[in-house]
Amino acid sequence: MDIHIVGLGNLGSAFLKGLKDLRANTDIYLYEDSKDVRQTIQENYSLTSKESLNVITEGVLILCIKPQNINDFFDTYKDKIARDVLICSPIAGLEIKTIEKYLENNVLRIMPNLLIGEKNGFIPFTSNYEGDYLNFIHNILKNLGTVKKVDESMFAIVTALSGSGPAWFYELSNQLVNAGTELGLSLKDSELIIKELVKALPLLIHEDETFKDLVNKVKSPGGTTEAGLNSLNDASFDTIILEAIQKATQRSTEISKELNNE
Ligand SMILES: NC(=O)c1ccc[n+]([C@@H]2O[C@H](COP(=O)([O-])OP(=O)(O)OC[C@H]3O[C@@H](n4cnc5c(N)ncnc54)[C@H](OP(=O)(O)O)[C@@H]3O)[C@@H](O)[C@H]2O)c1
């Protein structure tokens, strides 16, 4: 299968990292605007990226460019993309109906996160066709993480929770490091403590336990954890998180409207 990746920034390079040594029989073609990024890809993967697309006759086109670049992209390249090519879009906010204004192709909308580079992503998807066209989901995507069909109306919230998800945990970790330094630890020690913690946590997460269960395992009545959790509750931690996810969800919906010229 031919796989064309357009845009090799954060997500495009995560795709490349995850895909490059799959056993599946794939030929990967890369396209990237930025000369510096093309050079980095050459150095890291010994693969050459082109600046622009030629005619694409078959396979899958994975669009890893920013939402603001997508309308220009379709205006420039829509006549070079054959009808049989599967369009795979992880672009935040870009609805299938917007792509259908340019192309009649099968479209698979996904919202992965950067963990696909480690073959450990979560990949919600929806499509404008039945079944598994080109077996792309089964043969390719399933190798990069857990796939799950999701109604397109849920994509904004899924984007906020999962697509942006790593950032919530990085920011929480960042604030824990700051708290450590504020209270007297060196930055190096504080970073080390939180990094080791975050790296080890997945070992304790099991399918049959909720996060609430896990919290209860750490705290004991009158103990240190409970004191901290009470302070979080007093400061409306739940509301702070809810509002952040609401803002991210709203932004995704706004981007959809902007891209669809609504
Ligand atoms: N990053 C994530 O965690 C994540 C997660 C889920 C979904 N996404 C989606 O993935 C998309 C890419 O995000 P990103 O964070 O990877 O962005 P990024 O780091 O800015 O990468 C995009 C790259 O595409 C290049 N580019 C733009 N137009 C191009 C064109 N016509 N042909 C070839 N290359 C082109 C850009 O080059 P220039 O800078 O020179 O324009 C840039 O290097 C976004 O739509 C985002 O919503 C990202």
The ligand as a MOL file (V3000), in Angstrom:
LIG
                    3D

  0  0  0     0  0            999 V3000
M  V30 BEGIN CTAB
M  V30 COUNTS 48 52 0 0 0
M  V30 BEGIN ATOM
M  V30 1 N 0.3310 17.6410 17.4560 0
M  V30 2 C -0.6150 16.8370 17.9450 0
M  V30 3 O -0.4920 16.2840 19.0470 0
M  V30 4 C -1.8550 16.5480 17.1370 0
M  V30 5 C -2.7990 15.5950 17.5990 0
M  V30 6 C -3.9400 15.3290 16.8250 0
M  V30 7 C -4.1390 16.0100 15.6310 0
M  V30 8 N -3.2140 16.9420 15.2220 0 CHG=1
M  V30 9 C -3.4660 17.6400 13.9530 0
M  V30 10 O -2.3710 17.3720 13.1160 0
M  V30 11 C -2.1220 18.4820 12.2770 0
M  V30 12 C -0.6440 18.8310 12.3250 0
M  V30 13 O -0.3020 19.2360 13.6470 0
M  V30 14 P 1.2280 19.3620 14.0660 0
M  V30 15 O 1.2480 19.6590 15.5160 0
M  V30 16 O 1.9790 18.1840 13.5520 0 CHG=-1
M  V30 17 O 1.6410 20.6880 13.2180 0
M  V30 18 P 3.0900 21.1530 12.8100 0
M  V30 19 O 4.0950 20.6420 13.7750 0
M  V30 20 O 3.0110 22.6290 12.5510 0
M  V30 21 O 3.3620 20.4120 11.4290 0
M  V30 22 C 2.7610 20.7450 10.2150 0
M  V30 23 C 3.8570 20.7300 9.1470 0
M  V30 24 O 3.2310 20.7140 7.8690 0
M  V30 25 C 3.9600 21.5840 7.0030 0
M  V30 26 N 3.0740 21.9840 5.9060 0
M  V30 27 C 2.1010 22.9330 5.8950 0
M  V30 28 N 1.4840 22.9600 4.6870 0
M  V30 29 C 2.0700 22.0160 3.9170 0
M  V30 30 C 1.8910 21.5640 2.5790 0
M  V30 31 N 0.9510 22.0850 1.7860 0
M  V30 32 N 2.6790 20.5720 2.1230 0
M  V30 33 C 3.6290 20.0410 2.9150 0
M  V30 34 N 3.8620 20.4330 4.1870 0
M  V30 35 C 3.0950 21.3920 4.6990 0
M  V30 36 C 4.3550 22.7100 7.9210 0
M  V30 37 O 5.4180 23.4330 7.3590 0
M  V30 38 P 5.4510 25.0390 7.5990 0
M  V30 39 O 5.5630 25.2300 9.0710 0
M  V30 40 O 6.6330 25.4810 6.8160 0
M  V30 41 O 4.1320 25.5480 7.0670 0
M  V30 42 C 4.7650 21.9610 9.1940 0
M  V30 43 O 6.1120 21.5490 9.1720 0
M  V30 44 C -3.0040 19.6310 12.7770 0
M  V30 45 O -4.0630 19.8120 11.8800 0
M  V30 46 C -3.5190 19.1490 14.1130 0
M  V30 47 O -4.8490 19.5630 14.3360 0
M  V30 48 C -2.0880 17.2150 15.9360 0
M  V30 END ATOM
M  V30 BEGIN BOND
M  V30 1 1 1 2
M  V30 2 2 2 3
M  V30 3 1 2 4
M  V30 4 1 4 5
M  V30 5 2 4 48
M  V30 6 2 5 6
M  V30 7 1 6 7
M  V30 8 2 7 8
M  V30 9 1 8 9
M  V30 10 1 8 48
M  V30 11 1 9 10
M  V30 12 1 9 46
M  V30 13 1 10 11
M  V30 14 1 11 12
M  V30 15 1 11 44
M  V30 16 1 12 13
M  V30 17 1 13 14
M  V30 18 2 14 15
M  V30 19 1 14 16
M  V30 20 1 14 17
M  V30 21 1 17 18
M  V30 22 2 18 19
M  V30 23 1 18 20
M  V30 24 1 18 21
M  V30 25 1 21 22
M  V30 26 1 22 23
M  V30 27 1 23 24
M  V30 28 1 23 42
M  V30 29 1 24 25
M  V30 30 1 25 26
M  V30 31 1 25 36
M  V30 32 1 26 27
M  V30 33 1 26 35
M  V30 34 2 27 28
M  V30 35 1 28 29
M  V30 36 1 29 30
M  V30 37 2 29 35
M  V30 38 1 30 31
M  V30 39 2 30 32
M  V30 40 1 32 33
M  V30 41 2 33 34
M  V30 42 1 34 35
M  V30 43 1 36 37
M  V30 44 1 36 42
M  V30 45 1 37 38
M  V30 46 2 38 39
M  V30 47 1 38 40
M  V30 48 1 38 41
M  V30 49 1 42 43
M  V30 50 1 44 45
M  V30 51 1 44 46
M  V30 52 1 46 47
M  V30 END BOND
M  V30 END CTAB
M  END
